[in-house]
Amino acid sequence: MIYLTRKEHFNAAHKLYNSKWSKEKNEAVFGKCANENWHGHNYTLYVTVKGEVGEETGYVCDAKKLSLIINDKVLEKVDHRNLNLDVDFMKGKICSTENLAIGIWEQLAPHIKEVKLHCVKLYETERIYVEYFGK
């Protein structure tokens, strides 16, 4: 088994807000991240797939095809967008980095067929990231 990781970047705005809570409770729990005027991040996304090295190609998968899937199914939807308002797969969810990573996994998994999706790692900042390995 070998692992291949593709690194991508995107920029997006969001706010952390639970619609079941008051404004005061949201601010108490989420602090500045509950700002009504949103805030943004320069996200770094790592998508890791795993499989066996192909005898005819010498690689686990075509990295260009993987890049096209990531671009089509994720980056086109999230880059320079408001995650709370513009991104269909985040509708009705708290737009945390955790939920975003799960949403990205769900967008990619059905389209990665020749190998297995292993991990979605999403950096919100240099110091904070999440990893999701599926259910």
DSSP file (Angstrom, degrees, kcal/mol; ACC not computed):
  #  RESIDUE AA STRUCTURE BP1 BP2  ACC     N-H-->O    O-->H-N    N-H-->O    O-->H-N    TCO  KAPPA ALPHA  PHI   PSI    X-CA   Y-CA   Z-CA
    1    1 A M              0   0    0      0, 0.0     2,-0.3     0, 0.0    51,-0.2   0.000 360.0 360.0 360.0 133.8    0.0    0.0    0.0
    2    2 A I  E     -A   51   0A   0     49,-3.0    49,-2.0     2,-0.0     2,-0.4  -0.957 360.0-141.1-129.6 150.3    1.3    3.4   -0.9
    3    3 A Y  E     -A   50   0A   0     -2,-0.3     2,-0.4    47,-0.2    47,-0.2  -0.898  11.3-169.1-114.7 137.8   -0.1    6.9   -0.1
    4    4 A L  E     -A   49   0A   0     45,-2.5    45,-2.8    -2,-0.4     2,-0.4  -0.992   7.1-161.3-126.2 134.1   -0.2    9.9   -2.4
    5    5 A T  E     -A   48   0A   0     -2,-0.4     2,-0.5    43,-0.2    43,-0.2  -0.952   5.6-160.1-121.2 134.3   -1.2   13.4   -1.2
    6    6 A R  E     -A   47   0A   0     41,-2.7    41,-2.7    -2,-0.4     2,-0.4  -0.943  12.5-151.5-109.1 131.2   -2.3   16.4   -3.2
    7    7 A K  E     +A   46   0A   0     -2,-0.5     2,-0.3    39,-0.2    39,-0.2  -0.890  21.1 168.6-106.7 131.9   -2.0   19.8   -1.6
    8    8 A E  E     -A   45   0A   0     37,-3.0    37,-2.9    -2,-0.4     2,-0.3  -0.886  19.5-144.3-135.1 165.5   -4.3   22.6   -2.6
    9    9 A H  E     +A   44   0A   0     -2,-0.3     2,-0.3    35,-0.2    35,-0.2  -0.964  18.9 166.5-130.8 148.7   -5.2   26.1   -1.3
   10   10 A F  E     -A   43   0A   0     33,-1.9    33,-2.2    -2,-0.3     2,-0.4  -0.979  24.2-137.6-154.9 158.9   -8.4   28.1   -1.1
   11   11 A N  E     +A   42   0A   0     -2,-0.3    69,-3.8    31,-0.2    70,-0.7  -0.947  31.3 159.4-117.4 136.8   -9.7   31.2    0.6
   12   12 A A  E     -Ab  41  81A   0     29,-1.9    29,-2.4    -2,-0.4     2,-0.3  -0.996  29.4-134.4-155.9 154.6  -13.1   31.4    2.2
   13   13 A A  E     +Ab  40  82A   0     68,-2.6    70,-3.1    -2,-0.3    71,-0.3  -0.763  33.0 147.7-106.2 155.7  -15.1   33.4    4.7
   14   14 A H  E     -A   39   0A   0     25,-2.7    25,-1.6    -2,-0.3     2,-0.3  -0.973  30.6-139.5-165.3 174.2  -17.4   32.0    7.4
   15   15 A K        -     0   0    0     -2,-0.3     2,-0.6    23,-0.2    80,-0.6  -0.983  21.7-125.4-141.9 149.3  -18.8   32.5   10.8
   16   16 A L        +     0   0    0     17,-3.1     2,-0.3    -2,-0.3    14,-0.1  -0.834  48.2 149.2 -92.6 123.7  -19.3   30.0   13.6
   17   17 A Y        -     0   0    0     -2,-0.6     2,-0.7    13,-0.0    78,-0.2  -0.940  39.4-150.9-160.9 128.5  -22.9   30.3   14.7
   18   18 A N    >   -     0   0    0     -2,-0.3     3,-2.2     4,-0.2     8,-0.1  -0.921  12.8-154.1-103.3 113.4  -25.5   28.0   16.1
   19   19 A S  T 3  S+     0   0    0     -2,-0.7    -1,-0.1     1,-0.3     4,-0.1   0.649  91.7  63.8 -64.8 -14.5  -29.0   29.2   15.0
   20   20 A K  T 3  S+     0   0    0      2,-0.1    -1,-0.3    -3,-0.0     2,-0.2   0.591  97.2  72.1 -82.7 -10.9  -30.6   27.5   18.0
   21   21 A W  S <  S-     0   0    0     -3,-2.2     2,-0.1     1,-0.1     0, 0.0  -0.633  87.3-105.2-104.3 161.1  -28.6   29.8   20.4
   22   22 A S     >  -     0   0    0     -2,-0.2     4,-2.5     1,-0.1     5,-0.2  -0.326  35.8-107.0 -73.2 164.4  -28.9   33.5   21.2
   23   23 A K  H  > S+     0   0    0      1,-0.2     4,-2.4     2,-0.2     5,-0.2   0.893 121.6  53.4 -58.0 -40.3  -26.4   36.0   19.9
   24   24 A E  H  > S+     0   0    0      2,-0.2     4,-2.2     1,-0.2    -1,-0.2   0.905 108.9  46.8 -64.7 -42.9  -24.9   36.2   23.4
   25   25 A K  H  > S+     0   0    0      2,-0.2     4,-2.5     1,-0.2     5,-0.3   0.918 111.2  52.1 -67.6 -41.4  -24.4   32.5   23.7
   26   26 A N  H  X S+     0   0    0     -4,-2.5     4,-3.3     1,-0.2     5,-0.4   0.927 111.9  46.5 -57.9 -45.0  -22.8   32.2   20.2
   27   27 A E  H  X S+     0   0    0     -4,-2.4     4,-1.5     1,-0.2    -1,-0.2   0.868 111.9  51.4 -65.8 -36.5  -20.4   35.0   21.2
   28   28 A A  H  < S+     0   0    0     -4,-2.2    -2,-0.2    -5,-0.2    -1,-0.2   0.895 120.4  33.6 -66.9 -39.6  -19.6   33.4   24.5
   29   29 A V  H  < S+     0   0    0     -4,-2.5    -2,-0.2    -5,-0.1    -3,-0.2   0.919 132.2  27.3 -82.2 -46.5  -18.9   30.0   22.8
   30   30 A F  H >< S-     0   0    0     -4,-3.3     3,-1.7    -5,-0.3    -3,-0.2   0.545  84.3-170.0 -99.9  -9.0  -17.3   31.1   19.5
   31   31 A G  G >< S-     0   0    0     -4,-1.5     3,-2.0    -5,-0.4    -1,-0.2  -0.253  71.2  -3.0  58.3-137.1  -15.9   34.5   20.4
   32   32 A K  G >  S+     0   0    0      1,-0.3     3,-1.8     2,-0.2    -1,-0.3   0.738 125.4  72.5 -60.0 -23.6  -14.6   36.5   17.4
   33   33 A C  G <  S+     0   0    0     -3,-1.7   -17,-3.1     1,-0.3    -1,-0.3   0.626  89.1  61.2 -70.2 -10.9  -15.5   33.6   15.1
   34   34 A A  G <  S+     0   0    0     -3,-2.0    -1,-0.3   -19,-0.2    -2,-0.2   0.286  74.1 145.4 -93.9   9.2  -19.2   34.5   15.6
   35   35 A N    X   -     0   0    0     -3,-1.8     3,-2.0     1,-0.2    -3,-0.0  -0.225  51.6-138.9 -51.1 126.0  -18.7   37.9   14.1
   36   36 A E  T 3  S+     0   0    0      1,-0.3    -1,-0.2     2,-0.1     3,-0.1   0.739 102.6  57.1 -61.4 -23.3  -21.8   38.9   12.2
   37   37 A N  T 3  S-     0   0    0      1,-0.2    -1,-0.3   -23,-0.0    -2,-0.1   0.231 109.3-127.9 -94.3  13.3  -19.7   40.4    9.5
   38   38 A W    <   -     0   0    0     -3,-2.0     2,-0.3   -25,-0.1    -1,-0.2   0.116  16.0-130.5  71.6 173.5  -17.8   37.1    8.9
   39   39 A H  E     -A   14   0A   0    -25,-1.6   -25,-2.7    -6,-0.1     2,-0.3  -0.953  17.4-131.9-155.7 161.7  -14.1   36.4    8.9
   40   40 A G  E     -A   13   0A   0     -2,-0.3     2,-0.3   -27,-0.3   -27,-0.2  -0.767  10.8-161.7-124.3 164.6  -11.8   34.6    6.4
   41   41 A H  E     -A   12   0A   0    -29,-2.4   -29,-1.9    -2,-0.3     2,-0.9  -0.969  24.2-132.2-137.8 153.0   -9.1   32.0    6.2
   42   42 A N  E     -A   11   0A   0     82,-0.4   -31,-0.2    -2,-0.3     2,-0.1  -0.874  41.5-158.5-100.9  94.3   -6.5   31.0    3.8
   43   43 A Y  E     -A   10   0A   0    -33,-2.2   -33,-1.9    -2,-0.9     2,-0.5  -0.427  14.1-154.8 -79.6 147.6   -7.1   27.2    3.9
   44   44 A T  E     -AC   9 123A   0     79,-1.7    79,-3.2   -35,-0.2     2,-0.5  -0.996  13.9-162.3-119.9 126.7   -4.6   24.5    2.9
   45   45 A L  E     -AC   8 122A   0    -37,-2.9   -37,-3.0    -2,-0.5     2,-0.5  -0.922   8.5-169.4-114.8 129.6   -6.2   21.2    1.9
   46   46 A Y  E     -AC   7 121A   0     75,-3.2    75,-2.9    -2,-0.5     2,-0.5  -0.981   3.9-169.1-116.1 123.8   -4.3   17.9    1.7
   47   47 A V  E     -AC   6 120A   0    -41,-2.7   -41,-2.7    -2,-0.5     2,-0.5  -0.964   7.4-166.8-113.9 119.8   -6.2   15.0    0.1
   48   48 A T  E     -AC   5 119A   0     71,-2.9    70,-2.9    -2,-0.5    71,-1.8  -0.910   6.3-177.4-112.1 130.0   -4.5   11.6    0.5
   49   49 A V  E     -AC   4 117A   0    -45,-2.8   -45,-2.5    -2,-0.5     2,-0.3  -0.812   9.0-154.1-116.6 162.2   -5.4    8.5   -1.4
   50   50 A K  E     +AC   3 116A   0     66,-2.6    66,-2.6    -2,-0.3     2,-0.3  -0.978  30.4 111.4-138.9 153.0   -4.0    5.0   -1.1
   51   51 A G  E     -A    2   0A   0    -49,-2.0   -49,-3.0    -2,-0.3     2,-0.3  -0.969  60.2 -56.4 175.0-165.6   -3.6    2.0   -3.3
   52   52 A E        -     0   0    0     -2,-0.3     2,-0.3   -51,-0.2     7,-0.1  -0.732  54.7-101.3-100.8 151.0   -1.0   -0.2   -5.0
   53   53 A V        -     0   0    0     -2,-0.3     2,-0.2     5,-0.1     7,-0.2  -0.551  40.4-121.7 -70.8 127.6    1.6    1.0   -7.5
   54   54 A G     >  -     0   0    0      5,-1.9     4,-2.7    -2,-0.3     5,-0.1  -0.522   8.7-143.2 -72.9 134.9    0.4    0.3  -11.0
   55   55 A E  T  4 S+     0   0    0     -2,-0.2    -1,-0.1     1,-0.2    -2,-0.0   0.870  99.9  45.4 -65.2 -36.8    2.8   -1.9  -13.0
   56   56 A E  T  4 S+     0   0    0      1,-0.1    -1,-0.2     3,-0.1    -2,-0.0   0.796 127.1  25.9 -79.1 -28.5    2.1    0.0  -16.3
   57   57 A T  T  4 S-     0   0    0      2,-0.2    -2,-0.2     3,-0.0    -1,-0.1   0.748  89.0-134.2-106.5 -30.4    2.4    3.5  -14.9
   58   58 A G  S  < S+     0   0    0     -4,-2.7     2,-0.3     1,-0.3    -3,-0.1   0.514  74.8  89.9  83.4   4.5    4.6    3.2  -11.8
   59   59 A Y  S    S-     0   0    0     -5,-0.1    -5,-1.9     1,-0.1    -1,-0.3  -0.911  79.6-123.9-133.1 164.8    2.2    5.4   -9.7
   60   60 A V  S    S-     0   0    0     -2,-0.3     2,-0.3     1,-0.2    -8,-0.2   0.856  89.8 -17.0 -74.5 -36.1   -0.7    4.8   -7.5
   61   61 A C  S    S-     0   0    0    -10,-0.1     2,-0.9   -12,-0.1    -1,-0.2  -0.977  79.3 -83.4-160.1 165.5   -3.0    7.1   -9.4
   62   62 A D     >  -     0   0    0     -2,-0.3     4,-2.1     1,-0.2     3,-0.3  -0.672  35.9-158.7 -76.7 108.7   -2.9    9.9  -12.0
   63   63 A A  H  > S+     0   0    0     -2,-0.9     4,-2.4     1,-0.2    -1,-0.2   0.805  90.7  57.2 -62.4 -30.2   -2.2   13.0   -9.8
   64   64 A K  H  > S+     0   0    0      2,-0.2     4,-2.2     1,-0.2    -1,-0.2   0.908 106.6  48.1 -67.9 -41.0   -3.6   15.2  -12.6
   65   65 A K  H  > S+     0   0    0     -3,-0.3     4,-2.2     2,-0.2    -2,-0.2   0.911 111.4  51.0 -63.1 -42.0   -6.9   13.4  -12.5
   66   66 A L  H  X S+     0   0    0     -4,-2.1     4,-2.5     1,-0.2    -2,-0.2   0.927 109.4  50.8 -60.5 -44.7   -7.0   13.7   -8.7
   67   67 A S  H  X S+     0   0    0     -4,-2.4     4,-2.6     1,-0.2    -1,-0.2   0.896 108.7  51.5 -59.7 -41.8   -6.3   17.4   -9.0
   68   68 A L  H  X S+     0   0    0     -4,-2.2     4,-2.7     2,-0.2     5,-0.2   0.892 109.9  49.2 -63.9 -39.8   -9.2   17.8  -11.5
   69   69 A I  H  X S+     0   0    0     -4,-2.2     4,-2.9     2,-0.2     5,-0.4   0.939 112.5  47.6 -63.8 -46.9  -11.6   16.0   -9.1
   70   70 A I  H  X>S+     0   0    0     -4,-2.5     5,-2.1     1,-0.2     4,-1.8   0.921 115.0  46.5 -60.8 -44.3  -10.6   18.2   -6.2
   71   71 A N  I  <>S+     0   0    0     -4,-2.6     5,-2.7     3,-0.2     6,-0.2   0.941 118.2  40.7 -63.4 -48.2  -10.9   21.3   -8.3
   72   72 A D  I  <5S+     0   0    0     -4,-2.7    -2,-0.2    -5,-0.2    -1,-0.2   0.908 124.0  35.0 -69.2 -44.0  -14.3   20.4   -9.8
   73   73 A K  I  <5S+     0   0    0     -4,-2.9    -1,-0.2    -5,-0.2    -3,-0.2   0.676 136.8   7.1 -89.7 -18.7  -15.9   18.9   -6.7
   74   74 A V  I >X5S+     0   0    0     -4,-1.8     4,-1.8    -5,-0.4     3,-1.3   0.667 120.8  49.5-127.3 -63.1  -14.4   21.2   -4.0
   75   75 A L  I 3><S+     0   0    0     -5,-2.1     4,-2.6     1,-0.3    -4,-0.2   0.869 108.6  53.9 -60.4 -40.8  -12.3   24.2   -4.9
   76   76 A E  H 34<S+     0   0    0     -5,-2.7    -1,-0.3    -6,-0.3    -4,-0.1   0.784 114.3  44.6 -62.0 -25.3  -14.8   25.6   -7.5
   77   77 A K  H <4 S+     0   0    0     -3,-1.3    -2,-0.2    -6,-0.2    -1,-0.2   0.775 125.2  27.0 -88.3 -29.1  -17.5   25.5   -4.7
   78   78 A V  H >< S+     0   0    0     -4,-1.8     3,-1.5    -3,-0.1     2,-0.2   0.726  85.5 107.3-109.9 -25.7  -15.5   26.9   -1.8
   79   79 A D  T 3< S-     0   0    0     -4,-2.6   -67,-0.2    -5,-0.3     3,-0.1  -0.383 100.8  -5.5 -68.2 128.1  -12.7   29.2   -3.2
   80   80 A H  T 3  S+     0   0    0    -69,-3.8     2,-0.3     1,-0.2    -1,-0.3   0.868 111.8 121.1  56.9  41.8  -13.5   32.9   -2.5
   81   81 A R  E <  S-b   12   0A   0     -3,-1.5   -68,-2.6   -70,-0.7     2,-0.7  -0.808  72.7-110.3-124.7 166.1  -16.9   32.0   -1.2
   82   82 A N  E  >> -b   13   0A   0     -2,-0.3     4,-3.3   -70,-0.2     5,-0.7  -0.908  26.5-153.6 -94.7 113.9  -18.9   32.4    2.0
   83   83 A L  H  >5S+     0   0    0    -70,-3.1     4,-0.5    -2,-0.7     7,-0.2   0.843  91.9  49.9 -60.4 -35.2  -19.1   28.9    3.4
   84   84 A N  H  45S+     0   0    0    -71,-0.3     8,-0.3     1,-0.1    -1,-0.2   0.851 126.4  21.8 -71.5 -34.7  -22.3   29.7    5.3
   85   85 A L  H  45S+     0   0    0     -3,-0.3    -2,-0.2     6,-0.1    -1,-0.1   0.785 127.5  36.5-105.7 -33.0  -24.1   31.2    2.4
   86   86 A D  H  <5S+     0   0    0     -4,-3.3     2,-0.7     1,-0.1    -3,-0.2   0.635  90.8  85.8-103.3 -16.5  -22.6   30.0   -0.9
   87   87 A V    >X< -     0   0    0     -5,-0.7     3,-1.8    -4,-0.5     4,-0.5  -0.790  56.8-158.9-102.4 112.2  -21.6   26.4   -0.4
   88   88 A D  G >4 S+     0   0    0     -2,-0.7     3,-1.1     1,-0.3    -1,-0.2   0.860  90.6  53.6 -57.2 -40.8  -24.3   23.8   -1.0
   89   89 A F  G 34 S+     0   0    0      1,-0.2    -1,-0.3     3,-0.0    17,-0.1   0.516 108.1  51.8 -78.6  -0.6  -22.7   21.0    1.0
   90   90 A M  G X4 S+     0   0    0     -3,-1.8     3,-2.0    -7,-0.2    -1,-0.2   0.427  77.7 127.2-107.1  -2.6  -22.4   23.3    4.1
   91   91 A K  T << S+     0   0    0     -3,-1.1     3,-0.1    -4,-0.5    -6,-0.1  -0.307  80.0  10.4 -58.2 132.6  -26.0   24.4    4.2
   92   92 A G  T 3  S+     0   0    0     -8,-0.3     2,-0.3     1,-0.3    -1,-0.3   0.528 108.9 106.0  77.8   6.4  -27.6   23.9    7.6
   93   93 A K  S <  S-     0   0    0     -3,-2.0     2,-0.5    -9,-0.1    -1,-0.3  -0.854  80.9-106.6-115.5 151.6  -24.3   23.0    9.2
   94   94 A I        -     0   0    0     -2,-0.3     2,-2.0     1,-0.1     5,-0.2  -0.671  38.4-128.4 -70.3 127.3  -22.1   24.9   11.6
   95   95 A C        +     0   0    0    -80,-0.6    -1,-0.1    -2,-0.5     2,-0.1  -0.269  53.8 147.6 -84.0  54.1  -19.2   25.9    9.3
   96   96 A S     >  -     0   0    0     -2,-2.0     4,-2.2     1,-0.1     5,-0.2  -0.385  63.4-110.7 -77.9 163.8  -16.4   24.7   11.5
   97   97 A T  H  > S+     0   0    0      2,-0.2     4,-2.4     1,-0.2     5,-0.2   0.866 119.7  56.4 -62.9 -35.5  -13.2   23.3   10.1
   98   98 A E  H  > S+     0   0    0      2,-0.2     4,-2.0     1,-0.2    -1,-0.2   0.953 110.0  42.6 -60.8 -51.1  -14.3   19.9   11.3
   99   99 A N  H  > S+     0   0    0      1,-0.2     4,-2.5     2,-0.2    -1,-0.2   0.849 112.6  54.6 -66.0 -33.7  -17.6   20.0    9.4
  100  100 A L  H  X S+     0   0    0     -4,-2.2     4,-2.6     2,-0.2    -1,-0.2   0.917 106.9  50.3 -65.9 -42.6  -15.9   21.4    6.4
  101  101 A A  H  X S+     0   0    0     -4,-2.4     4,-2.4     2,-0.2    -2,-0.2   0.912 112.0  47.8 -61.6 -42.6  -13.4   18.5    6.3
  102  102 A I  H  X S+     0   0    0     -4,-2.0     4,-2.5     2,-0.2    -1,-0.2   0.925 111.8  50.4 -63.0 -43.9  -16.2   16.0    6.5
  103  103 A G  H  X S+     0   0    0     -4,-2.5     4,-1.5     2,-0.2    -2,-0.2   0.889 109.4  50.6 -61.6 -40.2  -18.1   17.9    3.8
  104  104 A I  H  X S+     0   0    0     -4,-2.6     4,-2.0     2,-0.2     3,-0.2   0.926 109.3  51.4 -63.7 -44.7  -15.0   17.8    1.5
  105  105 A W  H  X S+     0   0    0     -4,-2.4     4,-3.1     1,-0.2    -2,-0.2   0.939 109.1  50.8 -54.6 -48.4  -14.6   14.1    2.1
  106  106 A E  H  < S+     0   0    0     -4,-2.5    -1,-0.2     1,-0.2    -2,-0.2   0.795 110.4  49.8 -64.1 -28.6  -18.3   13.6    1.1
  107  107 A Q  H  < S+     0   0    0     -4,-1.5    -1,-0.2    -3,-0.2    -2,-0.2   0.847 119.5  36.3 -74.8 -34.9  -17.8   15.6   -2.0
  108  108 A L  H >X S+     0   0    0     -4,-2.0     3,-2.2    -3,-0.2     4,-0.8   0.889  99.1  73.0 -86.6 -42.8  -14.7   13.6   -3.1
  109  109 A A  G >< S+     0   0    0     -4,-3.1     3,-0.9     1,-0.3     8,-0.1   0.821  94.8  51.5 -50.6 -45.4  -15.3   10.0   -2.0
  110  110 A P  G 34 S+     0   0    0      0, 0.0    -1,-0.3     0, 0.0    -2,-0.1   0.708 113.1  47.2 -66.6 -15.2  -17.9    9.1   -4.7
  111  111 A H  G <4 S+     0   0    0     -3,-2.2     2,-0.8    -4,-0.2    -2,-0.2   0.508  90.3  83.1-105.7  -6.9  -15.6   10.4   -7.4
  112  112 A I    <<  +     0   0    0     -3,-0.9     5,-0.3    -4,-0.8    -1,-0.1  -0.865  51.3 149.3-100.2 105.9  -12.3    8.7   -6.4
  113  113 A K        +     0   0    0     -2,-0.8    -1,-0.2     3,-0.1    -2,-0.0   0.787  55.7  55.9-112.4 -36.4  -12.7    5.3   -7.9
  114  114 A E  S    S+     0   0    0      2,-0.0     2,-0.2   -63,-0.0    -2,-0.1   0.706 118.9  20.7 -79.0 -18.8   -9.3    3.8   -8.9
  115  115 A V  S    S-     0   0    0    -64,-0.1     2,-0.5   -54,-0.0   -64,-0.2  -0.769  90.1 -97.0-134.1 179.4   -7.8    4.2   -5.4
  116  116 A K  E     -C   50   0A   0    -66,-2.6   -66,-2.6    -2,-0.2     2,-0.4  -0.888  30.3-121.1-107.2 133.1   -9.2    4.7   -1.9
  117  117 A L  E     +C   49   0A   0     -2,-0.5   -68,-0.3    -5,-0.3     3,-0.1  -0.585  35.7 175.0 -67.7 123.8   -9.6    8.1   -0.3
  118  118 A H  E     -     0   0A   0    -70,-2.9     2,-0.3    -2,-0.4   -69,-0.2   0.851  52.1  -4.2-100.6 -46.2   -7.6    7.8    2.9
  119  119 A C  E     -C   48   0A   0    -71,-1.8   -71,-2.9    14,-0.1     2,-0.5  -0.997  40.2-154.6-156.5 142.5   -7.6   11.3    4.5
  120  120 A V  E     -CD  47 132A   0     12,-2.4    12,-2.4    -2,-0.3     2,-0.5  -0.990  21.4-173.5-114.2 118.4   -8.7   14.8    4.2
  121  121 A K  E     -CD  46 131A   0    -75,-2.9   -75,-3.2    -2,-0.5     2,-0.5  -0.964   2.5-171.6-113.8 127.6   -6.5   17.2    6.2
  122  122 A L  E     -CD  45 130A   0      8,-2.6     8,-2.1    -2,-0.5     2,-0.6  -0.965  10.4-157.6-128.5 117.8   -7.6   20.8    6.3
  123  123 A Y  E     +CD  44 129A   0    -79,-3.2   -79,-1.7    -2,-0.5     6,-0.3  -0.822  12.0 178.6 -91.9 124.5   -5.5   23.6    7.8
  124  124 A E  S    S-     0   0    0      4,-2.1   -82,-0.4    -2,-0.6     2,-0.3   0.817  77.9  -6.7 -86.5 -39.7   -7.5   26.6    8.9
  125  125 A T  S    S-     0   0    0      3,-1.6     3,-0.5   -84,-0.1    -1,-0.3  -0.822  86.3 -89.3-139.4 178.7   -4.4   28.4   10.1
  126  126 A E  S    S+     0   0    0     -2,-0.3     3,-0.1     1,-0.2    -3,-0.0   0.801 127.9  39.5 -60.8 -28.1   -0.7   27.5   10.5
  127  127 A R  S    S+     0   0    0      1,-0.1     2,-0.4    -4,-0.0    -1,-0.2   0.486 111.2  57.8-105.1  -4.5   -1.5   26.2   14.0
  128  128 A I        +     0   0    0     -3,-0.5    -4,-2.1     2,-0.0    -3,-1.6  -0.983  55.8 145.8-134.5 126.4   -4.9   24.5   13.6
  129  129 A Y  E     -D  123   0A   0     -2,-0.4     2,-0.3    -6,-0.3    -6,-0.2  -0.981  27.2-145.9-149.4 161.6   -5.9   21.7   11.4
  130  130 A V  E     -D  122   0A   0     -8,-2.1    -8,-2.6    -2,-0.3     2,-0.4  -0.917   6.6-152.5-125.1 155.3   -8.2   18.7   11.3
  131  131 A E  E     -D  121   0A   0     -2,-0.3     2,-0.4   -10,-0.2   -10,-0.2  -0.992   8.1-168.4-126.4 136.8   -7.9   15.3    9.8
  132  132 A Y  E     +D  120   0A   0    -12,-2.4   -12,-2.4    -2,-0.4     3,-0.1  -0.994  13.0 178.9-129.6 129.5  -10.8   13.1    8.6
  133  133 A F        -     0   0    0     -2,-0.4    -1,-0.1     1,-0.4   -14,-0.1   0.134  51.6-104.6-112.6  16.1  -10.5    9.5    7.7
  134  134 A G              0   0    0      1,-0.2    -1,-0.4   -14,-0.1   -32,-0.0  -0.142 360.0 360.0  82.6 175.5  -14.1    8.8    6.9
  135  135 A K              0   0    0     -3,-0.1    -1,-0.2    -2,-0.0    -3,-0.0   0.477 360.0 360.0 -80.1 360.0  -16.6    6.9    9.0
